Amino acid sequence: MYKLLIFDWDGTVIDSTTRIASCLRSAARDLELPIPSWEAAKDIIGLGLPEAIAKLFPGEGDHIIDPVRERYGHYYLGADPTPAVLFPGVQQTLESLKSKGYRLAVATGKSRKGLDHVFAETGIGSLFELSRCADETASKPDPLMLHELLEQSGVSASQALMIGDTEYDLEMGRNASMDTLAVSYGAHHIDRLKVLKPVGEIHHFPDLEHWLEKRNGIN
């Protein structure tokens, strides 16, 4: 039975992929960089921002990382009007899981400032016991942030589940010798996730509770 449920944030808990892509495209426009396509901008979701910038703008050099980060933050923290809201049923499902004794954590490519902002914005930050952000540790798919969460919680990899919507999430879980669960409604198509052999998949966030009951043999 899993004791610790570790969630990716963007595209798993919150419907923010379009907002992230919009902010990245606006940042590129401001800095007169090649504007990435919507598909390319969504494809890097899950990576830490420096890694995402390097992938989106190959050959531009490290000198663009700080300017792009600044412009992206400007848009994401208020200047971009694209909505980013919790997926249906997220708060109720998390509250129910916590009441059943599951410990909840977040492993995200966001910065600590960005995660704290959305924790406050959504009002669900208190439901998560632990969290790790890309600017505090190694970016996905490196397993370091999961190793750190396991060490902090005292839970073994066999008792934890990584839940995410991108290849980076599932690769990170696999690299940490942890079971992974794919969500089909986020940034990467479910066919890409299946290649990484998750132990299961869900198509709506509230499905998680029923999936866990079945996994644990609870009728």
C-alpha positions in Angstrom: 0.0 0.0 0.0 1.3 3.4 -0.9 1.9 5.8 2.0 3.2 8.8 0.1 1.5 10.3 -3.0 3.8 12.7 -4.9 2.1 15.0 -7.4 3.5 16.9 -10.3 1.7 20.3 -10.3 1.3 21.9 -13.8 -0.9 19.7 -16.0 -1.6 17.2 -13.1 -3.2 19.3 -10.3 -3.9 22.5 -12.1 -4.9 23.3 -15.7 -2.1 25.7 -16.5 -0.4 24.3 -19.6 -1.9 27.0 -21.9 -1.0 29.8 -19.5 2.6 28.5 -19.2 2.9 28.3 -23.0 1.4 31.8 -23.4 3.9 33.3 -20.9 6.9 31.6 -22.6 5.8 32.9 -26.0 5.3 36.4 -24.6 8.7 36.4 -23.0 10.3 35.4 -26.3 8.4 38.1 -28.1 9.6 40.8 -25.6 13.2 39.7 -26.0 13.0 39.3 -29.8 13.8 35.6 -29.6 12.3 33.1 -31.9 8.7 32.5 -30.7 8.2 28.8 -30.0 5.1 27.1 -31.3 2.3 26.3 -28.8 3.2 22.6 -29.1 6.9 23.2 -28.4 6.1 25.5 -25.4 3.8 22.9 -23.9 6.3 20.1 -24.5 8.9 21.5 -22.0 6.4 21.7 -19.1 7.8 19.8 -16.2 11.4 20.8 -16.7 13.1 23.4 -14.5 13.0 26.8 -16.2 16.7 27.0 -17.2 16.4 23.5 -18.7 13.2 24.5 -20.5 14.7 27.7 -21.9 17.8 25.8 -23.2 15.6 23.3 -24.9 13.3 26.0 -26.4 16.1 28.3 -27.6 19.0 26.0 -28.6 22.1 27.8 -29.6 21.2 31.1 -27.9 23.5 30.6 -24.9 23.1 30.8 -21.2 23.0 34.6 -21.2 19.3 34.5 -22.1 18.2 32.4 -19.2 17.9 35.2 -16.6 16.1 37.6 -19.0 13.6 34.9 -20.2 13.1 33.9 -16.5 12.3 37.5 -15.6 9.9 38.1 -18.4 8.2 34.7 -17.9 7.7 35.5 -14.2 6.3 38.9 -15.1 3.6 37.3 -17.2 2.9 34.2 -15.1 2.6 36.1 -11.8 -0.1 38.4 -13.1 0.4 40.1 -16.5 -0.9 37.2 -18.5 -4.8 36.9 -18.4 -4.9 33.2 -19.4 -6.7 31.3 -16.6 -5.0 28.6 -14.6 -7.5 26.7 -12.4 -7.5 23.5 -10.5 -8.8 20.5 -12.5 -12.4 19.5 -11.4 -12.5 17.6 -8.1 -8.9 18.2 -7.1 -9.5 19.8 -3.7 -12.2 17.3 -2.7 -10.1 14.4 -3.8 -7.0 15.6 -2.0 -8.9 16.2 1.2 -10.4 12.8 1.1 -7.1 11.1 0.5 -5.5 13.0 3.3 -8.4 12.0 5.6 -7.7 8.4 4.7 -4.1 8.7 5.9 -2.2 9.3 2.7 0.7 11.7 3.0 0.7 14.2 0.1 3.7 15.9 -1.6 4.5 18.0 -4.7 7.5 17.5 -7.0 7.5 20.3 -9.6 9.5 22.0 -12.2 8.3 25.3 -10.8 10.4 27.6 -8.7 9.8 27.9 -5.0 8.4 31.4 -5.5 6.1 30.1 -8.2 4.8 27.2 -6.2 4.2 29.3 -3.1 2.3 31.7 -5.3 0.0 29.1 -6.6 -0.4 27.4 -3.2 -1.7 30.7 -1.9 -3.8 31.4 -5.1 -5.5 28.0 -5.0 -5.8 27.7 -1.2 -4.7 24.0 -1.2 -1.1 24.4 -0.1 -1.8 23.2 3.4 -2.9 19.8 2.1 0.7 19.0 1.1 3.1 17.9 3.8 6.2 18.2 1.6 7.3 19.8 -1.6 10.4 20.2 -3.8 11.0 22.7 -6.6 13.4 22.7 -9.5 15.4 25.7 -8.2 16.1 23.8 -4.9 17.4 20.6 -6.5 18.0 18.9 -9.8 15.5 19.3 -12.6 13.3 16.4 -13.8 14.0 13.7 -14.9 16.9 13.5 -12.5 15.4 11.6 -9.4 17.1 13.9 -6.8 13.9 15.7 -5.8 12.2 12.4 -5.2 15.1 11.0 -3.2 15.0 14.2 -1.1 11.2 13.8 -0.5 11.7 10.1 0.5 14.4 11.1 2.9 12.3 13.9 4.4 9.3 11.7 4.8 11.0 8.5 5.9 9.0 6.6 3.3 10.7 4.0 1.1 10.5 4.2 -2.7 8.3 1.1 -2.8 5.7 2.9 -0.6 5.5 6.0 -2.8 3.7 6.8 -6.0 4.7 9.5 -8.5 1.7 11.0 -10.3 2.3 13.1 -13.4 1.3 14.2 -16.9 4.7 14.3 -18.7 7.5 12.0 -19.7 9.7 14.0 -17.3 7.6 13.0 -14.4 7.5 9.3 -15.2 11.1 9.2 -16.1 12.0 10.8 -12.8 9.9 8.2 -10.9 11.4 5.3 -12.8 14.9 6.7 -12.1 14.0 6.7 -8.4 12.8 3.1 -8.6 9.3 4.3 -7.8 5.9 3.3 -9.2 4.4 6.0 -11.5 0.8 6.8 -12.4 0.1 8.6 -15.7 -2.7 11.2 -16.1 -4.0 11.6 -19.6 -5.4 15.1 -19.5 -2.1 17.1 -19.2 0.8 18.3 -21.4 1.9 15.1 -23.0 -0.3 12.6 -24.9 -1.0 9.4 -23.0 0.6 7.3 -25.7 3.9 9.0 -24.9 3.5 8.2 -21.2 2.5 4.5 -21.8 6.0 3.9 -23.3 7.4 4.5 -19.8 5.3 1.7 -18.3 3.4 3.4 -15.5 1.5 1.1 -13.2 -1.7 2.7 -14.3 -3.4 5.7 -15.8 -6.3 8.0 -14.9 -8.4 10.3 -17.2 -9.9 12.6 -14.5 -8.3 13.6 -11.2 -11.1 12.2 -9.0 -10.4 8.8 -10.6 -7.3 8.6 -8.5 -9.2 7.7 -5.3 -11.0 4.8 -6.9 -7.8 3.6 -8.6 -6.0 3.5 -5.3 -8.8 1.6 -3.7 -8.6 -1.0 -6.5 -4.8 -1.1 -6.3 -5.1 -1.8 -2.5 -7.8 -4.4 -3.0 -10.5 -2.3 -1.3 -14.0 -2.9 -2.7 
